[in-house]
């Protein structure tokens, strides 16, 4: 009996040591393929050392990422700062996360047909022909739009449709149901590049400025503005930025946060340091 007990104990200990030696996998909620969150996750994966594996999960974006973090199905994620704020307000409890840092800016980008002659948000309000796709329910795009409306109530006059993703791109391209599209994403993401290509040499679509000074009144938990003014540089979207030599556009931007679940932080505190360092390296390399 003693021999048997010793064998079982040794086997159990061996099994434990093998388990402890396994490389942990970090389930990383990113976003749509080709968009900034997803490509940045892939770059972080390359920069991570062998002590952890990153599984970049394709998701619907920031709000979906918050859901995955809250349910324990994601260990890390990228999430818009304003979406975190709204998600916590909706659920009445804080997300169980640790913020590792800001990675980049998610920029509010709006395109409309060139012939509607819409240059900024005030023009959009005054044009009854505009119908804007503002993203699907609980998307980061729709959360941002609703925040715009909260400080600029005139935007309630604008006709909107709660659609996003491929459906919005398809309907925009066909001019069916919507003729404008609003989205918060990294500059030069796949969706915006696709719209620019569809605009063509004739310039079917035009970029619209999205910055309004009223947006600076929206604050984070530390009392700092959630939205800041940024610039979409001339030539970024060559078929949608017009002027004698192309034109830069003022746009609203909100920080993208790199976050780690509190559970993962407790289980393996090194992961947070590694993720942050890998993200910083990837961004410094222009990825």
DRENPA-3360 file (N, C-alpha, C; in nm, 2 decimals, always signed):
BEGIN
1 = XXXXXXXX = +0.08/-0.12/+0.00/+0.00/+0.00/+0.00/+0.09/+0.13/+0.00 ~ +0.20/+0.12/+0.08/+0.28/+0.24/+0.08/+0.35/+0.26/-0.05 ~ +0.39/+0.15/-0.12/+0.45/+0.16/-0.25/+0.35/+0.23/-0.35 ~ +0.23/+0.18/-0.34/+0.13/+0.23/-0.43/+0.10/+0.38/-0.41 ~ +0.10/+0.41/-0.28/+0.08/+0.55/-0.24/+0.19/+0.64/-0.29 ~ +0.31/+0.59/-0.28/+0.43/+0.67/-0.33/+0.42/+0.69/-0.48 ~ +0.38/+0.58/-0.55/+0.37/+0.59/-0.70/+0.27/+0.70/-0.74 ~ +0.15/+0.69/-0.67/+0.05/+0.79/-0.70/+0.09/+0.93/-0.67;
9 = XXXXXXXX = +0.16/+0.94/-0.56/+0.21/+1.08/-0.52/+0.31/+1.13/-0.62 ~ +0.40/+1.05/-0.66/+0.50/+1.09/-0.76/+0.44/+1.13/-0.89 ~ +0.34/+1.05/-0.93/+0.27/+1.08/-1.06/+0.20/+1.21/-1.05 ~ +0.13/+1.23/-0.94/+0.06/+1.36/-0.92/+0.15/+1.48/-0.92 ~ +0.27/+1.46/-0.85/+0.36/+1.57/-0.85/+0.42/+1.59/-0.99 ~ +0.45/+1.49/-1.06/+0.50/+1.50/-1.20/+0.40/+1.57/-1.28 ~ +0.27/+1.53/-1.27/+0.17/+1.60/-1.35/+0.16/+1.75/-1.32 ~ +0.17/+1.78/-1.19/+0.17/+1.92/-1.15/+0.28/+2.00/-1.21;
17 = XXXXXXXX = +0.40/+1.94/-1.20/+0.52/+2.01/-1.25/+0.51/+2.04/-1.40 ~ +0.45/+1.94/-1.48/+0.43/+1.96/-1.62/+0.33/+2.07/-1.65 ~ +0.22/+2.07/-1.57/+0.12/+2.17/-1.58/+0.18/+2.31/-1.56 ~ +0.26/+2.32/-1.45/+0.32/+2.45/-1.42/+0.41/+2.50/-1.53 ~ +0.47/+2.40/-1.60/+0.57/+2.44/-1.70/+0.51/+2.48/-1.83 ~ +0.38/+2.45/-1.85/+0.31/+2.48/-1.97/+0.31/+2.63/-2.00 ~ +0.33/+2.67/-2.13/+0.32/+2.81/-2.16/+0.18/+2.86/-2.16 ~ +0.15/+2.96/-2.08/+0.01/+3.01/-2.07/-0.04/+3.08/-2.20;
25 = XXXXXXXX = -0.16/+3.06/-2.23/-0.22/+3.13/-2.34/-0.31/+3.24/-2.30 ~ -0.29/+3.36/-2.36/-0.36/+3.48/-2.32/-0.47/+3.50/-2.43 ~ -0.60/+3.48/-2.39/-0.71/+3.51/-2.49/-0.73/+3.66/-2.50 ~ -0.69/+3.71/-2.62/-0.69/+3.85/-2.64/-0.80/+3.89/-2.73 ~ -0.90/+3.97/-2.67/-1.01/+4.01/-2.75/-0.97/+4.14/-2.83 ~ -0.97/+4.13/-2.96/-0.92/+4.24/-3.04/-1.04/+4.30/-3.12 ~ -1.05/+4.27/-3.25/-1.16/+4.33/-3.33/-1.17/+4.27/-3.46 ~ -1.22/+4.34/-3.56/-1.24/+4.28/-3.69/-1.11/+4.26/-3.76;
33 = XXXXXXXX = -1.09/+4.16/-3.84/-0.97/+4.14/-3.92/-0.94/+4.26/-4.01 ~ -0.82/+4.30/-4.01/-0.77/+4.41/-4.09/-0.79/+4.55/-4.02 ~ -0.86/+4.55/-3.91/-0.88/+4.68/-3.84/-0.77/+4.69/-3.73 ~ -0.75/+4.82/-3.68/-0.64/+4.85/-3.59/-0.62/+4.76/-3.47 ~ -0.73/+4.73/-3.40/-0.72/+4.64/-3.29/-0.66/+4.51/-3.32 ~ -0.71/+4.45/-3.43/-0.67/+4.32/-3.47/-0.52/+4.31/-3.52 ~ -0.49/+4.41/-3.60/-0.35/+4.42/-3.65/-0.25/+4.44/-3.53 ~ -0.29/+4.53/-3.44/-0.20/+4.56/-3.33/-0.18/+4.43/-3.24;
41 = XXXXXXXX = -0.29/+4.36/-3.22/-0.28/+4.23/-3.14/-0.18/+4.14/-3.21 ~ -0.19/+4.13/-3.34/-0.10/+4.04/-3.41/+0.05/+4.08/-3.40 ~ +0.07/+4.22/-3.39/+0.20/+4.27/-3.37/+0.25/+4.24/-3.23 ~ +0.16/+4.26/-3.13/+0.20/+4.23/-2.99/+0.24/+4.08/-2.98 ~ +0.16/+3.99/-3.05/+0.19/+3.85/-3.05/+0.33/+3.82/-3.09 ~ +0.38/+3.89/-3.20/+0.51/+3.86/-3.25/+0.62/+3.91/-3.15 ~ +0.59/+4.02/-3.08/+0.69/+4.07/-2.99/+0.70/+4.00/-2.85 ~ +0.59/+3.93/-2.82/+0.59/+3.86/-2.69/+0.70/+3.75/-2.68;
49 = XXXXXXXX = +0.76/+3.74/-2.56/+0.86/+3.63/-2.55/+0.79/+3.49/-2.54 ~ +0.87/+3.39/-2.52/+0.81/+3.25/-2.52/+0.74/+3.22/-2.39 ~ +0.74/+3.31/-2.30/+0.67/+3.27/-2.17/+0.52/+3.28/-2.18 ~ +0.47/+3.33/-2.29/+0.32/+3.34/-2.31/+0.29/+3.33/-2.46 ~ +0.17/+3.27/-2.49/+0.12/+3.27/-2.62/+0.00/+3.36/-2.63 ~ -0.02/+3.44/-2.74/-0.13/+3.53/-2.75/-0.22/+3.47/-2.86 ~ -0.35/+3.46/-2.82/-0.45/+3.42/-2.92/-0.54/+3.54/-2.95 ~ -0.52/+3.60/-3.07/-0.59/+3.72/-3.11/-0.73/+3.67/-3.16;
57 = XXXXXXXX = -0.83/+3.71/-3.08/-0.97/+3.67/-3.11/-1.04/+3.78/-3.19 ~ -1.09/+3.74/-3.30/-1.17/+3.83/-3.38/-1.30/+3.86/-3.31 ~ -1.34/+3.99/-3.29/-1.46/+4.02/-3.22/-1.53/+4.14/-3.29 ~ -1.64/+4.18/-3.23/-1.72/+4.29/-3.29/-1.67/+4.42/-3.25 ~ -1.56/+4.43/-3.17/-1.51/+4.56/-3.13/-1.52/+4.58/-2.98 ~ -1.51/+4.71/-2.94/-1.49/+4.75/-2.80/-1.60/+4.70/-2.70 ~ -1.72/+4.71/-2.74/-1.83/+4.67/-2.64/-1.83/+4.52/-2.63 ~ -1.81/+4.45/-2.74/-1.80/+4.31/-2.73/-1.68/+4.26/-2.65;
65 = XXXXXXXX = -1.57/+4.34/-2.66/-1.45/+4.30/-2.58/-1.48/+4.32/-2.43 ~ -1.56/+4.43/-2.40/-1.59/+4.45/-2.26/-1.68/+4.33/-2.20 ~ -1.77/+4.28/-2.29/-1.85/+4.17/-2.25/-1.76/+4.05/-2.22 ~ -1.67/+4.02/-2.31/-1.58/+3.91/-2.29/-1.49/+3.92/-2.17 ~ -1.45/+4.04/-2.14/-1.37/+4.06/-2.02/-1.45/+4.03/-1.89 ~ -1.57/+4.09/-1.89/-1.66/+4.08/-1.78/-1.70/+3.93/-1.75 ~ -1.72/+3.85/-1.86/-1.76/+3.71/-1.84/-1.64/+3.62/-1.82 ~ -1.52/+3.67/-1.82/-1.40/+3.59/-1.80/-1.36/+3.51/-1.93;
73 = XXXXXXXX = -1.42/+3.54/-2.04/-1.38/+3.47/-2.17/-1.26/+3.54/-2.24 ~ -1.22/+3.65/-2.19/-1.10/+3.72/-2.24/-1.01/+3.75/-2.13 ~ -0.88/+3.74/-2.15/-0.77/+3.77/-2.05/-0.72/+3.91/-2.07 ~ -0.73/+3.96/-2.19/-0.67/+4.09/-2.23/-0.75/+4.14/-2.35 ~ -0.74/+4.27/-2.37/-0.82/+4.33/-2.48/-0.77/+4.47/-2.51 ~ -0.82/+4.52/-2.62/-0.81/+4.66/-2.65/-0.95/+4.72/-2.65 ~ -0.97/+4.83/-2.59/-1.11/+4.88/-2.57/-1.11/+5.04/-2.57 ~ -1.20/+5.10/-2.64/-1.21/+5.24/-2.63/-1.24/+5.29/-2.49;
81 = XXXXXXXX = -1.18/+5.40/-2.45/-1.20/+5.45/-2.32/-1.34/+5.49/-2.29 ~ -1.41/+5.55/-2.39/-1.55/+5.59/-2.37/-1.64/+5.47/-2.36 ~ -1.61/+5.36/-2.43/-1.69/+5.24/-2.42/-1.68/+5.18/-2.29 ~ -1.56/+5.18/-2.23/-1.54/+5.13/-2.09/-1.64/+5.21/-2.00 ~ -1.64/+5.34/-2.01/-1.72/+5.42/-1.93/-1.87/+5.39/-1.94 ~ -1.92/+5.38/-2.07/-2.06/+5.35/-2.09/-2.09/+5.21/-2.05 ~ -2.00/+5.11/-2.07/-2.03/+4.97/-2.03/-2.05/+4.96/-1.88 ~ -1.96/+5.03/-1.80/-1.97/+5.03/-1.66/-2.10/+5.10/-1.61;
89 = XXXXXXXX = -2.14/+5.20/-1.68/-2.27/+5.27/-1.65/-2.39/+5.18/-1.68 ~ -2.38/+5.11/-1.79/-2.49/+5.02/-1.83/-2.51/+4.91/-1.73 ~ -2.40/+4.85/-1.69/-2.40/+4.73/-1.60/-2.41/+4.76/-1.45 ~ -2.37/+4.89/-1.42/-2.37/+4.93/-1.28/-2.26/+4.87/-1.20 ~ -2.15/+4.82/-1.26/-2.04/+4.77/-1.19/-1.91/+4.78/-1.27 ~ -1.80/+4.80/-1.21/-1.67/+4.82/-1.28/-1.63/+4.69/-1.35 ~ -1.56/+4.71/-1.47/-1.50/+4.60/-1.54/-1.38/+4.55/-1.45 ~ -1.37/+4.42/-1.44/-1.26/+4.36/-1.36/-1.13/+4.36/-1.44;
97 = XXXXXXXX = -1.07/+4.48/-1.46/-0.96/+4.49/-1.55/-0.85/+4.59/-1.48 ~ -0.73/+4.57/-1.54/-0.62/+4.66/-1.50/-0.58/+4.73/-1.63 ~ -0.58/+4.86/-1.63/-0.54/+4.94/-1.76/-0.38/+4.94/-1.76 ~ -0.33/+4.88/-1.87/-0.18/+4.88/-1.88/-0.13/+5.00/-1.95 ~ -0.22/+5.07/-2.03/-0.18/+5.20/-2.09/-0.26/+5.23/-2.22 ~ -0.24/+5.34/-2.28/-0.30/+5.38/-2.40/-0.21/+5.34/-2.52 ~ -0.27/+5.28/-2.62/-0.19/+5.24/-2.74/-0.20/+5.33/-2.85 ~ -0.32/+5.39/-2.88/-0.33/+5.48/-3.00/-0.47/+5.55/-2.98;
105 = XXXXXXXX = -0.50/+5.63/-3.08/-0.63/+5.70/-3.08/-0.72/+5.63/-3.18 ~ -0.85/+5.61/-3.13/-0.96/+5.57/-3.22/-1.02/+5.70/-3.26 ~ -1.03/+5.72/-3.39/-1.07/+5.85/-3.45/-1.21/+5.84/-3.51 ~ -1.29/+5.94/-3.47/-1.43/+5.95/-3.53/-1.42/+5.99/-3.67 ~ -1.46/+5.91/-3.76/-1.45/+5.93/-3.91/-1.58/+5.93/-3.97 ~ -1.61/+6.03/-4.05/-1.74/+6.04/-4.11/-1.73/+6.06/-4.26 ~ -1.80/+5.99/-4.34/-1.79/+6.01/-4.49/-1.93/+6.03/-4.54 ~ -1.95/+6.11/-4.64/-2.08/+6.14/-4.70/-2.06/+6.16/-4.85;
113 = XXXXXXXX = -2.16/+6.15/-4.93/-2.14/+6.18/-5.08/-2.09/+6.32/-5.10 ~ -2.00/+6.33/-5.19/-1.94/+6.47/-5.21/-2.05/+6.57/-5.26 ~ -2.14/+6.52/-5.33/-2.24/+6.61/-5.38/-2.34/+6.67/-5.28 ~ -2.34/+6.61/-5.15/-2.42/+6.66/-5.04/-2.35/+6.79/-4.98 ~ -2.23/+6.81/-5.01/-2.15/+6.93/-4.97/-2.16/+6.94/-4.82 ~ -2.12/+6.84/-4.75/-2.12/+6.84/-4.60/-1.97/+6.85/-4.55 ~ -1.94/+6.96/-4.49/-1.80/+6.97/-4.44/-1.78/+6.94/-4.30 ~ -1.88/+6.96/-4.21/-1.86/+6.94/-4.07/-2.00/+6.89/-4.01;
121 = XXXXXXXX = -2.00/+6.88/-3.88/-2.12/+6.83/-3.81/-2.24/+6.93/-3.82 ~ -2.21/+7.06/-3.83/-2.31/+7.16/-3.84/-2.38/+7.14/-3.98 ~ -2.30/+7.12/-4.08/-2.35/+7.10/-4.22/-2.44/+6.97/-4.22 ~ -2.40/+6.87/-4.15/-2.47/+6.74/-4.14/-2.61/+6.77/-4.08 ~ -2.62/+6.84/-3.97/-2.74/+6.88/-3.91/-2.84/+6.95/-4.00 ~ -2.78/+7.03/-4.09/-2.87/+7.12/-4.17/-2.91/+7.05/-4.30 ~ -2.85/+6.93/-4.33/-2.88/+6.87/-4.46/-2.98/+6.75/-4.44 ~ -3.11/+6.77/-4.48/-3.21/+6.67/-4.46/-3.19/+6.55/-4.54;
129 = XXXXXXXX = -3.10/+6.55/-4.64/-3.08/+6.43/-4.73/-2.99/+6.33/-4.67 ~ -2.91/+6.37/-4.57/-2.82/+6.28/-4.51/-2.88/+6.17/-4.43 ~ -2.84/+6.05/-4.44/-2.88/+5.93/-4.36/-2.75/+5.86/-4.32 ~ -2.73/+5.85/-4.19/-2.60/+5.81/-4.14/-2.61/+5.67/-4.08 ~ -2.52/+5.58/-4.12/-2.50/+5.45/-4.05/-2.41/+5.47/-3.94 ~ -2.46/+5.45/-3.81/-2.38/+5.48/-3.69/-2.33/+5.36/-3.62 ~ -2.34/+5.24/-3.68/-2.29/+5.12/-3.62/-2.40/+5.04/-3.55 ~ -2.37/+4.91/-3.54/-2.47/+4.83/-3.47/-2.49/+4.86/-3.33;
137 = XXXXXXXX = -2.60/+4.80/-3.27/-2.62/+4.83/-3.12/-2.50/+4.78/-3.04 ~ -2.47/+4.87/-2.94/-2.36/+4.84/-2.85/-2.22/+4.84/-2.92 ~ -2.21/+4.89/-3.04/-2.08/+4.90/-3.10/-2.01/+5.02/-3.05 ~ -1.88/+5.03/-3.06/-1.80/+5.15/-3.02/-1.84/+5.27/-3.10 ~ -1.88/+5.24/-3.23/-1.92/+5.35/-3.32/-2.05/+5.42/-3.26 ~ -2.14/+5.33/-3.23/-2.27/+5.39/-3.18/-2.26/+5.45/-3.05 ~ -2.17/+5.40/-2.96/-2.15/+5.46/-2.83/-2.09/+5.60/-2.85 ~ -2.00/+5.61/-2.94/-1.94/+5.74/-2.97/-2.04/+5.84/-3.03;
145 = XXXXXXXX = -2.12/+5.79/-3.12/-2.22/+5.88/-3.18/-2.32/+5.93/-3.07 ~ -2.36/+5.84/-2.98/-2.45/+5.88/-2.88/-2.39/+5.99/-2.78 ~ -2.26/+5.97/-2.76/-2.19/+6.07/-2.68/-2.19/+6.21/-2.75 ~ -2.17/+6.21/-2.88/-2.17/+6.33/-2.96/-2.31/+6.40/-2.95 ~ -2.41/+6.32/-2.96/-2.55/+6.37/-2.94/-2.57/+6.43/-2.81 ~ -2.51/+6.37/-2.70/-2.54/+6.41/-2.57/-2.49/+6.56/-2.54 ~ -2.39/+6.60/-2.62/-2.33/+6.74/-2.60/-2.37/+6.83/-2.71 ~ -2.42/+6.77/-2.82/-2.46/+6.84/-2.94/-2.60/+6.80/-2.98;
153 = XXXXXXXX = -2.70/+6.83/-2.90/-2.84/+6.78/-2.93/-2.89/+6.80/-3.07 ~ -2.85/+6.90/-3.14/-2.89/+6.92/-3.28/-2.87/+6.80/-3.36 ~ -2.78/+6.71/-3.33/-2.75/+6.59/-3.41/-2.87/+6.50/-3.41 ~ -2.97/+6.52/-3.31/-3.09/+6.44/-3.31/-3.17/+6.46/-3.44 ~ -3.15/+6.57/-3.51/-3.22/+6.60/-3.63/-3.17/+6.51/-3.75 ~ -3.05/+6.45/-3.73/-2.99/+6.37/-3.84/-3.06/+6.24/-3.84 ~ -3.10/+6.19/-3.96/-3.15/+6.06/-3.98/-3.04/+5.96/-3.96 ~ -3.06/+5.85/-3.88/-2.95/+5.75/-3.86/-3.01/+5.61/-3.88;
161 = XXXXXXXX = -2.92/+5.52/-3.90/-2.96/+5.38/-3.91/-2.86/+5.30/-3.82 ~ -2.91/+5.21/-3.74/-2.82/+5.14/-3.64/-2.76/+5.02/-3.71 ~ -2.68/+5.04/-3.81/-2.61/+4.93/-3.88/-2.46/+4.96/-3.89 ~ -2.38/+4.85/-3.90/-2.24/+4.87/-3.91/-2.18/+4.76/-3.98 ~ -2.04/+4.75/-3.98/-1.97/+4.64/-4.04/-1.99/+4.63/-4.19 ~ -1.99/+4.51/-4.24/-2.00/+4.48/-4.38/-2.14/+4.53/-4.44 ~ -2.24/+4.51/-4.35/-2.37/+4.56/-4.40/-2.38/+4.71/-4.43 ~ -2.31/+4.78/-4.34/-2.31/+4.93/-4.36/-2.23/+4.96/-4.49;
169 = XXXXXXXX = -2.12/+4.90/-4.50/-2.03/+4.92/-4.62/-2.11/+4.89/-4.75 ~ -2.18/+4.78/-4.75/-2.26/+4.74/-4.87/-2.36/+4.84/-4.90 ~ -2.44/+4.88/-4.80/-2.55/+4.97/-4.82/-2.50/+5.11/-4.86 ~ -2.38/+5.15/-4.80/-2.32/+5.28/-4.84/-2.28/+5.27/-4.99 ~ -2.22/+5.16/-5.03/-2.17/+5.15/-5.16/-2.28/+5.15/-5.27 ~ -2.39/+5.09/-5.23/-2.51/+5.09/-5.32/-2.60/+5.21/-5.31 ~ -2.57/+5.29/-5.21/-2.66/+5.41/-5.19/-2.80/+5.37/-5.14 ~ -2.80/+5.26/-5.07/-2.93/+5.20/-5.03/-2.95/+5.22/-4.88;
177 = XXXXXXXX = -3.05/+5.29/-4.84/-3.09/+5.31/-4.70/-3.00/+5.41/-4.63 ~ -2.87/+5.41/-4.66/-2.78/+5.51/-4.60/-2.69/+5.57/-4.71 ~ -2.65/+5.70/-4.69/-2.56/+5.75/-4.78/-2.43/+5.81/-4.71 ~ -2.43/+5.80/-4.57/-2.32/+5.85/-4.50/-2.28/+5.74/-4.40 ~ -2.16/+5.74/-4.35/-2.11/+5.64/-4.25/-2.03/+5.70/-4.15 ~ -2.06/+5.67/-4.02/-1.98/+5.72/-3.91/-1.92/+5.60/-3.84 ~ -1.79/+5.61/-3.81/-1.72/+5.51/-3.74/-1.60/+5.56/-3.65 ~ -1.57/+5.50/-3.54/-1.45/+5.53/-3.47/-1.36/+5.41/-3.49;
185 = XXXXXXXX = -1.24/+5.44/-3.54/-1.14/+5.34/-3.57/-1.01/+5.40/-3.59 ~ -0.91/+5.32/-3.60/-0.77/+5.37/-3.63/-0.77/+5.43/-3.77 ~ -0.69/+5.54/-3.78/-0.68/+5.60/-3.92/-0.62/+5.50/-4.01 ~ -0.68/+5.50/-4.13/-0.63/+5.41/-4.24/-0.67/+5.26/-4.22 ~ -0.77/+5.23/-4.14/-0.82/+5.10/-4.13/-0.88/+5.04/-4.26 ~ -0.90/+4.91/-4.26/-0.94/+4.85/-4.38/-1.08/+4.90/-4.43 ~ -1.17/+4.93/-4.34/-1.30/+4.98/-4.38/-1.29/+5.11/-4.45 ~ -1.22/+5.20/-4.39/-1.20/+5.34/-4.45/-1.13/+5.33/-4.58;
193 = XXXXXXXX = -1.03/+5.25/-4.59/-0.95/+5.23/-4.72/-1.04/+5.18/-4.83 ~ -1.13/+5.09/-4.79/-1.23/+5.03/-4.88/-1.32/+5.14/-4.94 ~ -1.37/+5.23/-4.85/-1.46/+5.34/-4.89/-1.38/+5.44/-4.98 ~ -1.25/+5.46/-4.95/-1.17/+5.55/-5.03/-1.15/+5.49/-5.17 ~ -1.13/+5.36/-5.18/-1.12/+5.30/-5.31/-1.25/+5.31/-5.39 ~ -1.36/+5.29/-5.32/-1.49/+5.30/-5.38/-1.52/+5.44/-5.43 ~ -1.46/+5.54/-5.36/-1.48/+5.68/-5.40/-1.43/+5.71/-5.54 ~ -1.31/+5.64/-5.57/-1.26/+5.65/-5.70/-1.20/+5.79/-5.74;
201 = XXXXXXXX = -1.15/+5.79/-5.86/-1.08/+5.92/-5.90/-1.18/+6.03/-5.91 ~ -1.31/+6.00/-5.93/-1.41/+6.11/-5.94/-1.44/+6.17/-5.81 ~ -1.40/+6.10/-5.70/-1.43/+6.15/-5.57/-1.58/+6.14/-5.53 ~ -1.63/+6.02/-5.53/-1.78/+6.00/-5.50/-1.81/+6.04/-5.36 ~ -1.72/+6.01/-5.26/-1.74/+6.04/-5.12/-1.64/+6.14/-5.08 ~ -1.68/+6.21/-4.97/-1.59/+6.32/-4.91/-1.58/+6.29/-4.76 ~ -1.46/+6.32/-4.71/-1.44/+6.31/-4.56/-1.51/+6.43/-4.50 ~ -1.56/+6.41/-4.38/-1.63/+6.52/-4.31/-1.56/+6.54/-4.17;
209 = XXXXXXXX = -1.53/+6.67/-4.14/-1.47/+6.70/-4.01/-1.56/+6.66/-3.89 ~ -1.51/+6.59/-3.79/-1.59/+6.55/-3.68/-1.56/+6.62/-3.55 ~ -1.46/+6.71/-3.55/-1.44/+6.78/-3.42/-1.53/+6.89/-3.40 ~ -1.58/+6.90/-3.27/-1.66/+7.01/-3.22/-1.62/+7.04/-3.08 ~ -1.60/+7.17/-3.05/-1.55/+7.21/-2.92/-1.63/+7.16/-2.81 ~ -1.76/+7.13/-2.83/-1.84/+7.08/-2.72/-1.80/+6.94/-2.67 ~ -1.73/+6.87/-2.76/-1.69/+6.74/-2.72/-1.59/+6.73/-2.60 ~ -1.52/+6.84/-2.59/-1.42/+6.85/-2.48/-1.49/+6.85/-2.34;
217 = XXXXXXXX = -1.62/+6.87/-2.33/-1.69/+6.87/-2.21/-1.72/+6.73/-2.15 ~ -1.70/+6.63/-2.24/-1.72/+6.49/-2.20/-1.59/+6.44/-2.12 ~ -1.61/+6.40/-2.00/-1.49/+6.38/-1.91/-1.48/+6.23/-1.87 ~ -1.35/+6.19/-1.84/-1.33/+6.05/-1.79/-1.34/+6.05/-1.64 ~ -1.31/+5.94/-1.58/-1.33/+5.93/-1.43/-1.23/+6.02/-1.35 ~ -1.12/+6.06/-1.42/-1.03/+6.15/-1.36/-1.06/+6.30/-1.39 ~ -1.17/+6.33/-1.46/-1.20/+6.46/-1.50/-1.13/+6.52/-1.62 ~ -1.06/+6.43/-1.69/-1.00/+6.48/-1.82/-1.09/+6.45/-1.94;
225 = XXXXXXXX = -1.07/+6.53/-2.04/-1.16/+6.51/-2.16/-1.14/+6.38/-2.22 ~ -1.25/+6.31/-2.25/-1.24/+6.18/-2.32/-1.20/+6.20/-2.47 ~ -1.26/+6.30/-2.53/-1.24/+6.33/-2.67/-1.14/+6.45/-2.68 ~ -1.05/+6.43/-2.77/-0.95/+6.54/-2.80/-0.95/+6.56/-2.96 ~ -0.90/+6.68/-3.00/-0.89/+6.70/-3.14/-0.77/+6.65/-3.20 ~ -0.78/+6.58/-3.31/-0.67/+6.53/-3.38/-0.68/+6.56/-3.53 ~ -0.58/+6.53/-3.61/-0.58/+6.56/-3.75/-0.57/+6.44/-3.84 ~ -0.65/+6.43/-3.94/-0.64/+6.33/-4.04/-0.56/+6.40/-4.15;
233 = XXXXXXXX = -0.43/+6.36/-4.16/-0.34/+6.44/-4.25/-0.38/+6.43/-4.40 ~ -0.35/+6.54/-4.47/-0.37/+6.54/-4.61/-0.32/+6.42/-4.68 ~ -0.39/+6.36/-4.77/-0.34/+6.25/-4.85/-0.37/+6.11/-4.78 ~ -0.42/+6.11/-4.66/-0.45/+5.98/-4.60/-0.55/+5.90/-4.68 ~ -0.66/+5.97/-4.72/-0.76/+5.91/-4.81/-0.76/+5.99/-4.94 ~ -0.68/+5.96/-5.03/-0.66/+6.05/-5.15/-0.78/+6.07/-5.23 ~ -0.88/+5.99/-5.23/-1.00/+6.00/-5.31/-1.11/+6.07/-5.23 ~ -1.09/+6.10/-5.10/-1.19/+6.16/-5.02/-1.15/+6.29/-4.95;
241 = XXXXXXXX = -1.03/+6.34/-4.97/-0.98/+6.46/-4.91/-0.96/+6.56/-5.03 ~ -1.03/+6.67/-5.03/-1.03/+6.75/-5.14/-0.97/+6.89/-5.11 ~ -0.93/+6.96/-5.22/-0.86/+7.09/-5.20/-0.75/+7.10/-5.31 ~ -0.70/+7.21/-5.33/-0.60/+7.23/-5.43/-0.48/+7.13/-5.42 ~ -0.44/+7.11/-5.29/-0.33/+7.02/-5.27/-0.37/+6.91/-5.17 ~ -0.50/+6.87/-5.17/-0.56/+6.79/-5.07/-0.57/+6.87/-4.94 ~ -0.63/+6.82/-4.84/-0.66/+6.90/-4.72/-0.65/+6.81/-4.60 ~ -0.61/+6.87/-4.48/-0.61/+6.80/-4.36/-0.75/+6.82/-4.29;
249 = XXXXXXXX = -0.80/+6.73/-4.21/-0.93/+6.73/-4.15/-0.92/+6.72/-4.00 ~ -0.99/+6.81/-3.93/-0.99/+6.80/-3.78/-1.10/+6.69/-3.75 ~ -1.06/+6.61/-3.65/-1.15/+6.50/-3.61/-1.14/+6.47/-3.46 ~ -1.24/+6.42/-3.41/-1.24/+6.38/-3.26/-1.18/+6.25/-3.24 ~ -1.10/+6.23/-3.14/-1.03/+6.11/-3.11/-1.05/+6.07/-2.96 ~ -1.05/+5.94/-2.94/-1.07/+5.89/-2.80/-0.96/+5.78/-2.78 ~ -0.90/+5.77/-2.66/-0.79/+5.67/-2.65/-0.84/+5.53/-2.65 ~ -0.75/+5.45/-2.71/-0.77/+5.30/-2.70/-0.68/+5.25/-2.59;
257 = XXXXXXXX = -0.74/+5.17/-2.50/-0.67/+5.12/-2.38/-0.63/+4.97/-2.40 ~ -0.51/+4.94/-2.36/-0.47/+4.80/-2.35/-0.50/+4.76/-2.21 ~ -0.58/+4.66/-2.19/-0.62/+4.62/-2.06/-0.60/+4.47/-2.03 ~ -0.58/+4.43/-1.91/-0.56/+4.29/-1.86/-0.67/+4.26/-1.76 ~ -0.72/+4.14/-1.76/-0.82/+4.10/-1.66/-0.75/+4.09/-1.53 ~ -0.82/+4.13/-1.42/-0.77/+4.11/-1.29/-0.73/+3.97/-1.25 ~ -0.81/+3.88/-1.31/-0.78/+3.73/-1.28/-0.65/+3.69/-1.34 ~ -0.62/+3.74/-1.46/-0.49/+3.70/-1.53/-0.38/+3.77/-1.45;
265 = XXXXXXXX = -0.40/+3.90/-1.41/-0.30/+3.97/-1.33/-0.26/+3.90/-1.21 ~ -0.36/+3.84/-1.14/-0.33/+3.76/-1.02/-0.26/+3.63/-1.05 ~ -0.31/+3.56/-1.15/-0.25/+3.43/-1.19/-0.11/+3.44/-1.24 ~ -0.08/+3.54/-1.32/+0.05/+3.56/-1.38/+0.08/+3.71/-1.39 ~ +0.14/+3.77/-1.29/+0.16/+3.92/-1.29/+0.26/+3.96/-1.40 ~ +0.34/+3.87/-1.44/+0.44/+3.90/-1.55/+0.38/+3.94/-1.68 ~ +0.26/+3.88/-1.70/+0.19/+3.89/-1.83/+0.17/+4.04/-1.86 ~ +0.12/+4.12/-1.76/+0.09/+4.26/-1.78/+0.21/+4.33/-1.83;
273 = XXXXXXXX = +0.32/+4.31/-1.76/+0.45/+4.38/-1.80/+0.49/+4.34/-1.94 ~ +0.48/+4.22/-1.97/+0.52/+4.17/-2.11/+0.43/+4.23/-2.22 ~ +0.30/+4.23/-2.19/+0.20/+4.28/-2.29/+0.23/+4.43/-2.31 ~ +0.25/+4.51/-2.21/+0.28/+4.65/-2.22/+0.41/+4.68/-2.30 ~ +0.51/+4.60/-2.26/+0.64/+4.62/-2.33/+0.63/+4.58/-2.48 ~ +0.56/+4.47/-2.51/+0.54/+4.43/-2.65/+0.46/+4.52/-2.73 ~ +0.36/+4.58/-2.67/+0.28/+4.68/-2.74/+0.36/+4.81/-2.77 ~ +0.44/+4.85/-2.67/+0.52/+4.97/-2.69/+0.62/+4.95/-2.80;
281 = XXXXXXX = +0.68/+4.82/-2.81/+0.78/+4.79/-2.91/+0.71/+4.79/-3.05 ~ +0.59/+4.73/-3.06/+0.52/+4.72/-3.18/+0.48/+4.86/-3.23 ~ +0.44/+4.94/-3.14/+0.40/+5.08/-3.18/+0.52/+5.16/-3.23 ~ +0.63/+5.15/-3.16/+0.75/+5.22/-3.19/+0.80/+5.18/-3.33 ~ +0.77/+5.06/-3.37/+0.80/+5.01/-3.51/+0.70/+5.05/-3.61 ~ +0.60/+5.12/-3.57/+0.50/+5.17/-3.67/+0.39/+5.07/-3.70 ~ +0.38/+4.97/-3.62/+0.28/+4.86/-3.64/+0.15/+4.89/-3.58;
% end
